């Protein structure tokens, strides 16, 4: 990924952490997995600046002790610890199982990053990242980005690199009824990040902190918006999540996301939302009904 990493989801204000050498934990239940991501969905698109994971030692050395203890990774990390530590936080959260963490000492400070979804079992254990692992981790990190860098609850659906389903319940699907997006790509080899909307784009009066997908936004580079997920991706037999997406003749393992109803807001609800602006009409970015006229 060239300097494209600037567009991935979750808060810049949060800290990051390191890697423990614990034995692999069993897959977390969906409540644990999803809750961990819900609490930290605010990485902004400009929160990351990298030159490709293949060049920082991680892809080839594994996301374990020996993967972080090399001069190439150290040099990459020290280019900008604020952004690289944030990126590592979400990378580990996606790749490493719950109950494990990864640590990295840098000078007098030790970063610790806890795992959650365990999407890349082999890479987490120290093996080089397979193409499947590269793809699903890329999709997960992209799925945790939002345009404004603010926390938003999100349901993450799909399978890990070995095809094992991320567990979910009927309650989760009912709590997160808004079909949002499909995310896919490969940041390890500069193929990039892609996002599609999993329902019709928002109306002019609607807005969401998760604007990069539903608004069909071109303002979230390096995420490239592809239009409707259904045009490029294949649903599982239940119609709940996407199993494969295709772009440029390449097949990718994606991540599918869902939102709560309250995370899509409408100009006219009487509240001037973070995503709305003053104005003279009922558009979210010109919302006199909620934010009043501009002075």
C-alpha positions as CSV (number, residue, x, y, z in Angstrom):
1,X,0.0,0.0,0.0
2,X,1.7,3.2,-1.1
3,X,1.0,6.1,1.2
4,X,-2.6,5.0,0.8
5,X,-3.1,3.9,4.4
6,X,-4.4,7.3,5.3
7,X,-8.0,6.2,4.9
8,X,-8.8,3.5,7.4
9,X,-11.4,3.6,10.2
10,X,-11.2,4.4,14.0
11,X,-10.1,7.1,16.4
12,X,-6.8,8.9,16.3
13,X,-7.0,9.8,19.9
14,X,-6.7,6.3,21.2
15,X,-3.5,4.6,22.3
16,X,-2.0,1.3,21.1
17,X,-0.3,-1.7,22.6
18,X,2.1,-4.8,22.2
19,X,2.2,-8.6,21.6
20,X,2.2,-11.4,24.2
21,X,3.4,-14.9,23.5
22,X,0.3,-16.6,24.8
23,X,-1.1,-19.8,23.4
24,X,-3.8,-19.3,20.8
25,X,-7.1,-18.6,22.5
26,X,-10.4,-20.2,21.3
27,X,-12.4,-18.0,18.9
28,X,-14.3,-15.3,20.9
29,X,-18.0,-15.3,20.9
30,X,-19.7,-12.7,18.7
31,X,-20.6,-10.4,21.6
32,X,-17.0,-10.2,22.7
33,X,-15.7,-9.7,19.2
34,X,-18.1,-7.2,18.1
35,X,-18.2,-5.3,21.3
36,X,-14.5,-4.8,21.2
37,X,-14.8,-3.3,17.8
38,X,-17.8,-1.2,18.6
39,X,-15.9,0.6,21.3
40,X,-13.1,1.6,19.0
41,X,-14.5,2.5,15.6
42,X,-12.9,5.9,14.9
43,X,-9.8,5.5,12.8
44,X,-9.8,8.2,10.2
45,X,-8.7,8.0,6.6
46,X,-5.8,10.3,7.2
47,X,-4.7,8.4,10.3
48,X,-2.2,6.2,8.6
49,X,0.7,6.8,6.4
50,X,2.6,3.6,5.3
51,X,4.7,2.4,2.4
52,X,3.3,-1.1,2.2
53,X,3.2,-3.8,4.8
54,X,5.5,-6.0,2.7
55,X,8.3,-3.6,3.4
56,X,8.0,-3.2,7.2
57,X,8.9,-6.8,8.0
58,X,5.5,-7.9,9.2
59,X,4.2,-9.7,6.1
60,X,7.2,-12.0,5.9
61,X,8.1,-12.4,9.5
62,X,4.7,-13.0,11.1
63,X,2.7,-11.0,13.7
64,X,4.5,-12.6,16.7
65,X,7.6,-11.7,18.7
66,X,10.0,-12.2,15.9
67,X,7.8,-10.3,13.5
68,X,8.1,-7.1,15.6
69,X,11.7,-7.6,16.8
70,X,13.5,-6.6,13.6
71,X,15.2,-3.5,12.4
72,X,12.9,-3.0,9.4
73,X,9.8,-2.9,11.5
74,X,11.4,-0.6,14.0
75,X,12.5,1.8,11.3
76,X,9.0,1.8,9.8
77,X,7.3,2.3,13.2
78,X,9.6,5.2,14.2
79,X,8.7,7.2,11.1
80,X,5.6,8.4,13.0
81,X,4.7,6.5,16.2
82,X,1.4,8.3,16.6
83,X,0.0,7.0,13.4
84,X,1.9,3.7,13.1
85,X,0.9,2.7,16.7
86,X,-2.7,3.5,15.9
87,X,-2.5,1.4,12.8
88,X,-1.0,-1.5,14.7
89,X,-3.8,-1.3,17.2
90,X,-6.4,-2.1,14.6
91,X,-4.2,-4.5,12.7
92,X,-3.7,-6.6,15.8
93,X,-7.4,-6.2,16.8
94,X,-8.4,-7.8,13.4
95,X,-5.6,-10.4,13.0
96,X,-5.0,-11.7,16.5
97,X,-7.5,-13.7,18.7
98,X,-9.1,-12.3,21.8
99,X,-7.1,-13.1,24.9
100,X,-3.8,-12.4,23.2
101,X,-1.9,-9.2,22.6
102,X,1.2,-7.9,20.9
103,X,3.8,-5.7,22.5
104,X,6.5,-3.5,21.1
105,X,9.1,-1.6,23.2
106,X,10.2,1.7,21.6
107,X,12.7,3.6,23.7
108,X,11.2,4.1,27.1
109,X,7.7,3.2,26.2
110,X,6.1,-0.1,25.5
111,X,3.1,-0.3,23.2
112,X,0.5,-3.1,23.8
113,X,-2.2,-4.0,21.3
114,X,-4.9,-6.5,22.3
115,X,-6.3,-9.0,19.8
116,X,-10.0,-9.6,19.1
117,X,-11.3,-11.3,15.9
118,X,-8.4,-13.6,15.1
119,X,-8.8,-13.4,11.4
120,X,-5.3,-14.4,10.5
121,X,-4.4,-17.5,12.7
122,X,-1.2,-18.5,10.9
123,X,0.2,-15.0,10.6
124,X,-0.7,-14.3,14.3
125,X,1.4,-17.4,15.2
126,X,4.5,-16.1,13.4
127,X,4.2,-17.5,9.9
128,X,4.3,-15.3,6.8
129,X,0.9,-13.9,5.9
130,X,-0.9,-15.9,3.3
131,X,-2.8,-14.1,0.5
132,X,-6.1,-15.0,2.3
133,X,-4.8,-13.5,5.5
134,X,-3.6,-10.4,3.8
135,X,-7.0,-9.9,2.2
136,X,-9.2,-10.5,5.2
137,X,-7.0,-8.3,7.5
138,X,-7.1,-5.6,4.9
139,X,-10.9,-5.8,4.7
140,X,-11.2,-5.7,8.5
141,X,-9.0,-2.7,9.0
142,X,-10.8,-0.8,6.2
143,X,-14.1,-1.7,7.8
144,X,-13.1,0.0,11.0
145,X,-12.5,3.4,9.4
146,X,-14.9,6.3,9.3
147,X,-14.7,9.7,7.7
148,X,-14.9,11.7,10.9
149,X,-12.7,9.6,13.3
150,X,-15.5,9.2,15.9
151,X,-16.7,6.1,17.6
152,X,-19.6,4.3,15.9
153,X,-21.0,0.9,16.7
154,X,-20.6,-1.6,13.9
155,X,-21.3,-5.3,13.3
156,X,-18.5,-7.1,11.5
157,X,-19.5,-10.2,9.5
158,X,-17.5,-12.7,7.4
159,X,-15.0,-15.4,7.8
160,X,-11.4,-15.7,8.8
161,X,-8.6,-16.6,6.4
162,X,-9.3,-20.3,7.0
163,X,-13.0,-19.9,6.2
164,X,-14.2,-20.1,9.7
165,X,-17.2,-17.9,10.3
166,X,-17.1,-14.9,12.6
167,X,-19.9,-15.9,15.0
168,X,-23.1,-13.8,15.1
169,X,-26.5,-14.1,16.6
170,X,-30.0,-13.1,15.6
171,X,-29.9,-10.5,18.3
172,X,-26.8,-8.9,16.8
173,X,-28.5,-8.7,13.4
174,X,-31.7,-7.2,14.9
175,X,-29.6,-4.7,16.9
176,X,-27.7,-3.7,13.8
177,X,-30.4,-3.8,11.1
178,X,-28.9,-1.4,8.6
179,X,-26.9,-3.2,5.9
180,X,-23.9,-0.9,5.4
181,X,-21.0,-2.1,3.3
182,X,-18.6,-4.6,1.9
183,X,-14.9,-3.9,2.3
184,X,-12.1,-5.7,0.5
185,X,-8.6,-5.3,-1.0
186,X,-5.0,-6.0,-0.2
187,X,-2.8,-3.4,1.5
188,X,0.2,-5.8,1.7
189,X,0.9,-5.7,-2.0
190,X,-0.4,-2.2,-3.0
191,X,-3.6,-3.6,-4.6
192,X,-5.5,-1.1,-2.4
193,X,-8.8,-0.8,-0.4
194,X,-12.3,-1.0,-1.9
195,X,-15.7,-0.3,-0.4
196,X,-19.2,-0.8,-1.7
197,X,-22.6,0.1,-0.3
198,X,-24.8,-2.8,0.8
199,X,-28.1,-0.8,0.3
200,X,-29.2,2.2,-1.7
201,X,-27.0,5.3,-1.0
202,X,-28.3,7.7,1.6
203,X,-30.8,10.4,0.6
204,X,-29.6,14.0,0.5
205,X,-31.2,14.6,3.9
206,X,-29.5,11.7,5.5
207,X,-25.9,11.4,6.9
208,X,-23.8,9.1,9.0
209,X,-20.4,9.2,10.7
210,X,-19.8,6.1,8.5
211,X,-20.0,8.2,5.4
212,X,-17.3,6.4,3.4
213,X,-19.7,3.6,2.3
214,X,-23.3,4.7,2.4
215,X,-22.8,8.2,0.9
216,X,-20.9,6.8,-2.0
217,X,-18.2,9.2,-0.9
218,X,-15.0,10.0,-2.9
219,X,-13.7,11.9,0.1
220,X,-12.2,8.9,1.9
221,X,-9.0,8.0,0.1
222,X,-7.4,5.6,-0.1
223,X,-10.8,3.8,0.0
224,X,-12.1,3.4,-3.6
225,X,-15.9,3.3,-3.8
226,X,-17.1,0.6,-6.2
227,X,-20.9,1.3,-6.1
228,X,-23.2,-1.5,-5.0
229,X,-21.7,-4.5,-3.3
230,X,-24.1,-6.8,-5.2
231,X,-22.4,-5.9,-8.5
232,X,-19.0,-7.1,-7.4
233,X,-19.6,-9.5,-4.5
234,X,-21.3,-12.9,-3.8
235,X,-23.6,-13.4,-0.8
236,X,-23.6,-16.4,1.4
237,X,-26.6,-18.8,1.0
238,X,-28.5,-17.0,3.8
239,X,-28.0,-13.5,2.3
240,X,-26.3,-12.2,5.4
241,X,-22.7,-11.4,4.4
242,X,-20.5,-11.5,1.3
243,X,-18.1,-14.4,0.8
244,X,-16.1,-13.1,-2.2
245,X,-15.7,-9.8,-4.1
246,X,-14.0,-9.3,-7.4
247,X,-12.1,-6.3,-8.7
248,X,-9.8,-6.1,-11.8
249,X,-10.0,-9.8,-12.3
250,X,-8.8,-10.6,-8.8
251,X,-10.9,-12.4,-6.1
252,X,-10.9,-11.1,-2.5
253,X,-12.2,-12.3,0.8
254,X,-14.3,-9.4,2.2
255,X,-15.8,-8.1,5.4
256,X,-19.4,-7.1,5.6
257,X,-20.7,-4.5,8.0
258,X,-24.1,-3.5,9.6
259,X,-25.1,-0.4,11.6
260,X,-27.6,0.6,14.2
261,X,-30.6,2.6,13.0
262,X,-29.6,5.6,15.1
263,X,-26.3,5.8,13.3
264,X,-28.0,7.1,10.2
265,X,-29.5,10.6,11.0
266,X,-31.9,12.8,9.0
267,X,-32.0,16.5,8.6
268,X,-35.3,17.5,10.3
269,X,-35.1,15.4,13.4
270,X,-34.6,18.6,15.5
271,X,-31.0,17.8,16.5
272,X,-28.0,19.4,14.8
273,X,-25.9,16.3,14.4
274,X,-22.1,16.2,14.0
275,X,-22.4,15.4,10.3
276,X,-24.9,18.3,9.6
277,X,-24.2,21.9,8.8
278,X,-26.2,25.1,9.0
279,X,-27.9,26.4,5.9
280,X,-31.2,27.1,4.2
281,X,-32.6,23.7,3.1
282,X,-33.2,20.1,4.2
283,X,-29.9,18.6,3.0
284,X,-27.6,17.3,5.7
285,X,-24.9,19.7,4.6
286,X,-27.3,22.6,4.4
287,X,-29.7,21.8,7.2
288,X,-31.6,24.8,8.4
289,X,-34.2,22.5,10.0
290,X,-31.8,21.3,12.6
291,X,-28.8,23.7,12.6
292,X,-30.5,26.9,11.6
293,X,-29.3,29.5,9.0
294,X,-25.7,30.2,8.6
295,X,-24.6,33.6,10.0
